[in-house]
Amino acid sequence: MKYQMLMNSILSRENLIEALKLVERNKGSHGIDGMSVKSLQRDLYDNWDLLCNSLRDGSYQPVPVLRIEIPKPNGE
């Protein structure tokens, strides 16, 4: 029950709009997919219901992030 309340709060349109405003205000750049903030706005508007449903039912599969290891002088 608490999970559903938290997920509904996270996925609310108000929260989405506030998050997008913060990204724009901070002059956020594209993510790993190369999508611009302007494109993201349109994509979220067009696919919001599909995205929310896949997050709620656990079927959302994010694209894996490529990882690069940076060698450190101490071997870590």
N, C-alpha and C positions, 0 to 999 in steps of 0.2 A: 504494500500500500504506500509506504513512504517513498519507495523507488518510483512509483507512478507519479506521485505528487512532484517529486524532484524533476523527473523527466518532463512532465508537463510544463513546469516552470522554465526549464532550460530551453525547451522547444517552443515557447510562446512567441508570438509575432512581435510583441513588445521587446522581448529579450533579443531577438534577431535584429530588429531595427536599431536598438542601442548598440549592439556589437558592431554592426556595419558602420554606424556613425563613428565609433571609436577607431576602427580601422582607417576610415577616410581621414579623420582628424590627425591621426598619426602618420598619414601618408604611407599606408601599408603597401607593400609590394606583392607581386603575384606569389602564389605558392608553388609547390613542386610541379603542379600541372600547368603552370604558365598562364593561368587565367587571371586577367586583370580584375581590379576591384569593380570596375563598371560592368564587366562581363559577369562577375560573380553576382551582382545585384540582380541582373536579368535571369541568370540561371536559377537562383534561389526562388525568385518570383514564379518562374515557370514550373519548377520541380519541387516546390515546398512540401506539398502533401506526400509525394512519393518518398522524399527524403525523411520526413518525420515518421512515416509509417515504417520504413525500413529500420530506422533507429529504434523505434519502440518495440518492434517484433524481433530485433536482434539479427536481421538479415543484412544489415549494412556491412559492406566489406571495403574498408579504405584501401587506397592504392599504397603498396609498400613503399617506404622511403628508402632511397639508396643511401647507404652508409659508407663513409670513408673514414678509415682509422688513421689518425695522425700520430706518427711515432714521437715519443717523448724521450728526452735525454735520460730519464731515470728508468726507462724500460716499461712504464705503465701504459 
